[in-house]
Amino acid sequence: MTRPWRKLAPWVIGAALLGFGVWWLLANVTGGKSAKVDARLNRNLAGAAVESGSDAVATIGGQIASEAAADSLSSENAHEIRSAPGADAPVDPAAHAAGLRSLCKRAAYRGRPECLQPPATR
């Protein structure tokens, strides 16, 4: 009874070794390609992260410059209005209320305290 197993055992061991060899060969061949693909993906991800960071810095820089220009324009306008001839003259209360109402219609002024309640006549 042990005779058939003695003839079959070398074939089973050989098939197992052959299977292991094929698996090892495929793992080494595809493992090298996988490492190259991983390296390329990581390099591309790093490049994308750098570009994204540069875009963010440029966006913030542009926003800061835009806000600075708006602040400068507001300061210039305020100076021109206050230094214009007749700037210290009294304003008719109806004209003041009409001007305030027209400003409060603009989105930039809607949240100001003067616009949250109806203007009182002087």
Secondary structure, 3 states (H helix, E strand, C coil): CHHHHHHHHHHHHHHHHHHHHHHHHHHHHHHHHHHHHHHHHHHHHHHHHHHHHHHHHHHHHHHHHHHHHHHHHHHHHHHHHHHCCCCCCCCCHHHHHHHHHHHHCCCCCCCCHHHHCCCCCC
